[in-house]
Amino acid sequence: MKRTIFFLSDRTGITAEALGETLLTQFPGVDFVRTSVPFLTSPDKAMAVLARIQAAERNDGAPPIVFSTLTDPQSQAVIASGTQFVFDLFGTWIEPLEKALGTQSSHTAGQMHGISDVNLYLRRVDALNFTLDHDDGLRPRDMHEADVILIGVSRSGKTPTCLYMAMHYHLKAANYPLDADELRFDTLPPCLRGVRDKLYGLSIDAEHLSRIRHGRRPNSRYASVEQCRTEVAGAQSLFRAVGIPYIDTTSISIEEIATTIQQHFAFARPYR
Amino acid sequence: MKRTIFFLSDRTGITAEALGETLLTQFPGVDFVRTSVPFLTSPDKAMAVLARIQAAERNDGAPPIVFSTLTDPQSQAVIASGTQFVFDLFGTWIEPLEKALGTQSSHTAGQMHGISDVNLYLRRVDALNFTLDHDDGLRPRDMHEADVILIGVSRSGKTPTCLYMAMHYHLKAANYPLDADELRFDTLPPCLRGVRDKLYGLSIDAEHLSRIRHGRRPNSRYASVEQCRTEVAGAQSLFRAVGIPYIDTTSISIEEIATTIQQHFAFARPYR
């Protein structure tokens, strides 16, 4: 069964997609075809989008599902006037929220993640720059300036997790790779001994790691299951011996790894 | 006026926060204090969180606002049983969606961004690695492998935007800095001439750029308003002369810049 999905937003569409996708995961049997329409900022644009929705309906033989975070009641009304299944994610909640807060809403377009707050923007960019400058064991002497330092074997997910934490939590996230040499003893590399409280370990299933490494360097010793097993066992042994908290990244997303670490250290999330 | 906000989720809480924050921006007069509770995966944990919600209510003298994407009806019921303003972002929509699709939902916990799809994970990590390897004009010879190449003066937002596009759209996003020397003529640097169709320009208000640069190198010539004005004018002149699309990044977020570029090139979004 095929159904067309529209995500409508007057800004980026990130919110409409996030909630829409969470709901769609509950229907694994349906073949969804998705269209995102960001920056839908006028009733005229809404008219044009409505025509696309109606064309999809004729094409599919079933009405599309529309997830909308439009904040402009007029644009929202245009969409709702011509198609059946409009999930008005903003309008549905704004009145109950006004009642809960006992105050009127300002009826302005959604303004998430504003660059207009220069300080917030600079914190984010500074965190990203620090993270780029301290990827993969670079500049180990500055490690004490990091908010958090991820350690683990090559390809266990350190770099993407650090970048995510910098981008979305504004954390200065360094990472240090544990290589086979350093894993022969259950002791931390010297440069990490003074920053033990900032360390968090990433582990991974050895077979899964091998598949990931084969994607990078096919048929190398580096990618062999044996090598991966030795390194992963060594890293886990180190984490336990020294008492470093760690997480298995095999079957969870970068978002989930980052959230787990953020919660462990009770880092503040940068709400806007 | 102070009000406590809770974001509850059985996964990361990203969705509850995204929709909640969009709604809260409509109430600029209220002083919100936020708590995010991710990985709320059992009725027992819900009981413990309910106690925190009730404590906040006593403390504030008003009930907290709870945004929940809990998918487990039992945990959701525990929360709803003991506090007044629970916005059930999942439960409210799942039944109408079942009706719209004419099929039952699977009632499983939300699984966004699964690492379990190895190919999707590898595409994401490959995009991030490419982007890291082609930041700030590194390896200009590989530019043809990029999906998109951002150009602009130093500190116009190229690196954070590239990282965002790699992380969230899985795009191989290179960037190349336009320096004062290269901006003396309205011609592209040689390494960019064969990849004109992949170029997108970032511009920025010169005074704003000067403030950002002062944060990095206080009182330098680099950060002076005069220098910023010259460079920004040169970059805009180049964009127009060569016909490069560009966007002013001064008052928009990294998310909005990335979405604008994604829409311009009609890059597919990696829906899950």
Interface residues (C-beta under 8 A of the other chain):
Chain A: M1 R3 R11 T12 G13 I14 T15 E17 A18 L19 E21 T22 L23 T25 Q26 F27 P28 G29 V30 F32 R34 S36 P38 F39 P63 I65 T69 T71 Q84 F85 F87 L89 F90 T92 W93 I94 P96 L97 A100 L101 T103 S105 S106 H107 T108 G110 Q111 M112 H113 G114 I115 S116 V118 Y121 L122 R124 V125 L128 N129 L132 D135 T159 P160 L163 Y164 M167 H208 R211 I212 G215 T249 T250 S251 I252 S253 I254 E255 E256 A258 T259 T260 Q263 R269 Y271 R272
Chain B: M1 R3 R11 T12 G13 I14 T15 E17 A18 L19 E21 T22 L23 T25 Q26 F27 P28 G29 V30 F32 R34 S36 P38 F39 P63 I65 T69 T71 Q84 F85 F87 L89 F90 T92 W93 I94 P96 L97 A100 L101 T103 S105 S106 H107 T108 G110 Q111 M112 H113 G114 I115 S116 V118 Y121 L122 R124 V125 L128 N129 L132 D135 T159 P160 L163 Y164 M167 H208 R211 I212 G215 T249 T250 S251 I252 S253 I254 E255 E256 A258 T259 T260 Q263 R269 Y271 R272
